[in-house]
Structures are given as structure tokens and as C-alpha cells.
Amino acid sequence: MSISRTPCLEQRPERPSLRPADLRKVFGTFPTGVTAVAALVDGRPVGLAASSFTSVSLDPPLISVCVAHSSTTWPVLRDRARLGVSVLGAHQERACRRLAARDGDRFAGLDWRATPDGAVLVDDASAWFDCTVERHVEAGDHDIVLLRIHELDADHRVPPLVFHAGGFRRLEENVRESL
């Protein structure tokens, strides 16, 4: 009987530490949509931009966003009755930059509407979700926020804004060659 032995992890040479800049660079190779997460706070819209958005479950209907522990906006939003999540359109790069800013009026010049429960939705977005916070999961330097969907809609004519390799991109139509 022959036993194959593989080197155990302790015998492998140590890898250099995984620096945040390196992680960000490699994570950035995966293109993502960009969302605005927002709600009314004291009658005014408050929101942030999040590119770590994904669908989670059909039953129950759940989506998620990841929010950095360093966010000063998330603590203001996390306990709102409702949150709006808007999938920004390719034409809304400026709005995204404004929503990602650390200061100033993030909604200046931005068309939006509020639901009766206080979720804020950006007009002319590719899609929107009216949600409540289902659960927070602490994960390293971020929280994974699971959101239960109560209402939603999409406009498939509006192409999404895409974040890839540290910049904003747009999708191109798939053009088939005629044979």
C-alpha cells in the first residue's frame, strides 16, 4: 500500500500579507452594479453609494449590501423603518459620485421620491427596491446587510452603471454578426 503525502500547510513558505490595496485591486476585477441606499431622516434624504449589492433569495425575497464599519452614514440609516435601494443607471455616474462623497448635500440636483414609509428612491434608475433590514452580519471591516424586499420595479431600457477596475463602465449591446 502506497500512501501519497502532500506537504502540510506548515511546510509551505509563508505568503506576504494580503494588503488592502492588493485586495481592492483584485476584487475590482469583478464588475458590479452600483446602488444608492437611502431613506428619509428628519424629512430629508440621506443615502450612500454601495457597489457590493447582490440578490440573495427568492423566498423570502432578499437582497444584500455590504457597508464599511467606517461609514458615518450607515449608522443613521440602519434603524430606519424602510430603505430604498436604487440600481443606478449608466447616465447616473455623477449621482453616484455625489452619493459616495464624504460631505455636502448628496442629493443636490438629484431627482428622487420617497415612499410613504420613508424609503428614498432615485428617479430614472435601472431598478429599485423598497426594503426593511432583515439582519446584519459582521464580516471583517464591513457589515453584510440582508434586506427584505417589500416592493420593487425595473426599467430594462435603462442600462446599469457598472463599477470595474476602479472606474465606472457601461455595458455594450451584444451585437451578433449576420452569417
C-alpha positions in Angstrom: 0.0 0.0 0.0 1.4 3.3 -1.0 0.3 6.5 0.8 0.7 9.7 -1.1 1.8 12.6 1.1 1.2 16.2 0.4 3.1 18.9 2.2 1.2 20.2 5.1 0.5 23.9 5.3 3.1 24.4 7.9 5.9 23.3 5.5 4.9 25.8 2.7 6.7 29.1 2.6 4.6 32.0 4.1 3.0 34.3 1.7 3.4 38.1 2.0 0.5 39.7 3.9 -2.6 40.5 1.9 -2.6 44.3 1.8 -5.9 46.1 1.4 -4.6 47.9 -1.7 -3.9 44.5 -3.3 -7.2 43.0 -2.3 -9.1 46.1 -3.7 -7.2 45.7 -7.0 -8.1 42.1 -7.4 -11.6 42.4 -6.0 -12.1 45.2 -8.6 -11.7 42.7 -11.5 -15.3 41.6 -10.8 -17.7 44.1 -12.3 -20.6 45.2 -10.1 -23.6 47.4 -10.4 -23.8 50.5 -8.3 -26.7 51.2 -5.9 -27.9 54.1 -3.8 -29.2 53.1 -0.4 -31.3 55.8 1.1 -34.1 56.9 3.4 -35.8 60.0 4.9 -34.2 61.2 8.1 -36.0 64.1 9.7 -37.7 64.8 6.4 -34.5 64.9 4.3 -33.0 62.3 2.1 -29.9 60.6 3.5 -28.0 58.0 1.5 -24.8 56.3 0.4 -23.5 54.5 -2.7 -22.8 50.8 -2.5 -21.3 48.6 -5.2 -21.4 45.5 -3.0 -25.0 44.7 -3.9 -26.4 41.2 -4.7 -29.5 39.2 -4.9 -29.8 36.7 -2.1 -33.1 34.8 -2.1 -36.3 34.5 -3.9 -38.2 33.0 -1.0 -38.1 35.1 1.1 -37.3 37.9 -1.2 -33.9 39.2 0.0 -31.0 41.3 -1.3 -27.8 42.4 0.4 -25.4 45.2 0.5 -22.1 45.5 2.4 -21.3 48.6 4.4 -17.9 49.6 5.8 -17.7 50.0 9.6 -16.1 53.3 8.8 -19.3 54.7 7.2 -20.7 57.7 9.0 -24.0 57.4 7.0 -24.9 53.8 7.7 -25.5 54.3 11.5 -28.0 57.0 10.6 -29.8 54.7 8.1 -29.6 51.3 9.8 -32.7 51.8 12.0 -35.0 53.4 9.5 -38.4 51.8 9.0 -37.7 51.4 5.3 -34.7 51.8 3.0 -34.7 52.4 -0.7 -32.2 50.7 -2.9 -31.8 52.1 -6.4 -29.7 50.4 -9.1 -28.2 53.4 -10.7 -28.3 53.8 -14.5 -25.3 54.3 -16.8 -26.3 58.0 -17.1 -26.1 58.5 -13.3 -22.3 58.4 -12.7 -22.4 62.0 -11.3 -25.1 61.0 -8.9 -23.1 58.0 -7.7 -20.0 60.2 -7.1 -22.2 62.6 -5.1 -23.7 59.8 -3.1 -20.2 58.5 -2.3 -18.9 61.9 -1.2 -18.0 62.3 2.5 -19.6 65.7 2.8 -22.0 68.1 1.2 -25.6 67.6 0.1 -25.5 64.2 -1.6 -29.0 64.7 -3.1 -28.4 68.2 -4.6 -29.6 68.2 -8.2 -30.7 64.6 -7.9 -34.3 63.7 -8.7 -35.8 61.3 -6.1 -39.0 60.3 -4.4 -39.9 59.0 -1.0 -42.4 56.2 -0.3 -45.0 56.7 2.5 -42.8 54.6 4.8 -39.7 56.8 4.2 -37.6 54.8 1.7 -35.9 57.1 -0.8 -35.7 56.0 -4.4 -33.6 57.7 -7.1 -35.6 58.6 -10.3 -34.6 57.1 -13.6 -32.7 54.2 -12.0 -32.5 50.8 -13.7 -34.3 49.2 -10.8 -35.5 50.0 -7.3 -36.3 48.0 -4.1 -38.3 49.2 -1.1 -36.8 47.2 1.8 -36.5 46.7 5.6 -33.4 45.5 7.3 -33.7 41.8 8.0 -30.3 41.1 9.6 -26.7 42.4 10.0 -23.8 40.1 9.8 -20.5 41.4 10.9 -17.8 40.4 8.5 -14.3 41.8 9.0 -14.3 45.6 8.4 -17.8 45.5 6.9 -21.4 44.5 7.8 -23.3 42.4 5.4 -26.8 43.8 5.5 -29.7 41.5 4.4 -32.7 43.4 3.2 -36.2 42.1 2.8 -37.9 43.3 -0.3 -41.5 44.7 0.0 -41.9 46.4 -3.4 -39.7 46.6 -6.5 -39.7 47.5 -10.1 -37.2 47.8 -13.0 -36.9 49.6 -16.3 -34.9 47.3 -18.6 -34.5 50.1 -21.1 -32.1 51.9 -18.6 -28.7 50.2 -18.8 -27.0 49.9 -15.4 -23.9 51.8 -14.2 -21.1 49.3 -13.7 -18.0 49.7 -11.5 -15.0 47.8 -12.7 -11.2 48.1 -12.1 -11.6 51.3 -10.1 -13.7 53.1 -12.6 -17.2 53.4 -14.0 -18.1 51.5 -17.1 -21.1 51.0 -19.4 -22.4 47.8 -20.9 -22.5 47.4 -24.7 -25.2 45.7 -26.6 -24.4 42.2 -27.7 -24.2 42.5 -31.5 -24.5 39.3 -33.4 -22.8 39.1 -36.8 -25.1 38.1 -39.7 -24.0 35.0 -41.4 
